[in-house]
Amino acid sequence: MASTGVDHLGASKRSIVNNEKYDETPIARGVEDDALGTYSPGDDDSIKPLFDNTHRKLKPRHIQLIGIGGTIGTALYVQIGRGLLNGGPASLFMAFTIWCTFILAVTICMAEMVTYLPISSPFIRFAGRYVDEAFGVAAGYNFFVFEAMLVPFEIVACNVIIHYWSDIVPAGGIIAIVIVLYGFINVFAVKWYGESEFWLALGKVTLIVGLIAYTFVTMLGGNPQHDRFGFRYWRNPGSFAELYKTGDLGRFLGFLQCLIQASFTIAGPDYVSMAAGEAENPRVVMPRAFNKVFGRLMAFFVLGSLAVGINVPYNDPELKDAFSTGRPGAAASPYVVAMNRLKITVLPDIVNALVLSSAFSAGNSYVYCASRSLFGLALEGKAPKVFTRCTRQGVPIYCVLLVLLLSLLSFLQVSNNSAVVLQWFVNLVTASQLINFSVMAYSFICFKRACEAQGLSRDSLPYKGILQPYLAWYALTGCFIMTFVGGYTVFLPGNWDIPTFFFSYTMIGVFPILFVTWKLLKKTKWLKPSEVDLYKDVEEIEEYTRNFVPRPTKNKFHKVLDKIFN
């Protein structure tokens, strides 16, 4: 974000010119760190120079593709097949369409708050500023653990996908290479992350658009078998699959399982908002980025779920076998199953290569988001001060290093038994995504109440969401309920499993524990609308916006890309 003016902290006065942050005077009674773009306090303990030293270097095209890179992962290409097996094509399509409306509601909530105050780790800090400091702490650590634990998951996914072709490279070697690459991309300045994520996300877009186009062409007979199958599999074996029970109850449970999968597969505003603190001219760029989310949800998730149900019947033996035996790479993808059925060669290898880039990109996004969430906690004094330190290029170095250290858990894949333990870690944090969405929606409700109480007209904001606060309540209700529904299968007769219950509901218990613990230790207060500080950091954002001068792009190719994705 624009640097934090902190005269009251006894620190240096900061200015913003041409997107850069620099010091006009040395820090009062502090020592500048030569290696890092931050400061260490001097003898006066009252000085707390917690600055946001990240740099605003992400261009509009970076923001647009970062949003895509975080929302699209291997689940959209591979794991979505499990949803088809559970509920059938109609249930899958309906579930993904319905859940997109909840994510759109959350996105509209976040867009209004983030465009007003585009700071680092926004939704985490908004929870503390607009609701209760303890609420923000619980949200922050919940999001950090969620993102950090997904890094080793994606690294293992990269390893498994590579083994689709050959087992000649040992798992430990692949894992080490991926971790090193993540470190290189995330440590060597934000521009490396933005540029790398731009191209990796572009590969994801190419893949999903290509697969949707493939579906359209092949269903009309454009395949080696000249089979014009259309919506054949919606009629035979049918549109709805029965799960656990027979009849209407079984079909409903199949739909519910698809809805649970959609709630974990579809992400949206969190990845766009996490880049707000490092975006160029955010009050102009961020509204455009959030507006693109609706089209992205419709194009990728709704059409993607429809395409899956067109390509493969829910009782396909090859698809069932792929999931039951845990075949590597894209072998379990319904698209690859369809290609094999139609005797299409080469394309499965291309799909696997692009799925690999998708998994790598997702892990890269998780490293970025996890490090920035910890950085945001540290800026607010809710994590050790050392995590506020940034390199000269504006990278929160110790935050990134901690996330990379946690990613070493991916070496558990070297042992088959340890890989099961790693999956437990993943199950432990899946519900936290729904908790995150609930936090975003409730933070907006409190933000709107504060605006009304303090006379801040929402018409004056850079972005004003529609149908509020009804959309916020809609999002909060849906996400909160689904948080508890995710592990419902353990309560069905004969399905009780202690590990499944524990890992499905632990994070639901951890969040209130974090909240209550911090509230008791710090004696925080649940803020009334009139007590919310709506203006902290706003002046600096407005100063940055007034003084913003776009950097001219020298590379002609980049100029073209900037124009396309602006």
Protein Blocks (a to p, Z undefined) as FASTA:
>chain_A
ZZddffknopacdddeehiacdfbdcehiacdfkbccddddfblkbccdccfbdcfbcfk
lmmmmmmmmmpcfklmmmmmmmmmmnojmlmmmmmmmmmmmmmmmmmmmmmmmmmmcceh
kllmmmmmmmomklmmmmmmmmmmmmmmmmmmmmmmmmmmmmmmpckbcfklmmmmmmmm
mmmmmmnojklmmmmmmmmmmmmmmmmmmmmmmmmmmmnopafklpafkjmmmmogbjbd
cehiacjllmmmmmmmmmmmmmmmpgcklmmmmmmmmcghkllmmmmmmmmmmmmmmmmm
mmmmmmmmmmpcfklfklmmmmmnopghjllpmklmmmmmnopghjlmmmmmmmmmmmmm
mmmmmmmmmmmmmmmmmmnopacfklmpccfkopafklmmmmmmmmmmmmmmmpmklmmm
mmmmmmmmmmmmmmmmmmmmmmmmmmmmmmmmnopafklpmbdcehiaklmmmmmmmmmm
mmmmmmmmmmpghiacfklmmmmmmmmmmmmmmmmmmmmmnopacddfklpcfkgoklmm
mmmmmmpccdddfblklmmmmmmmZZ
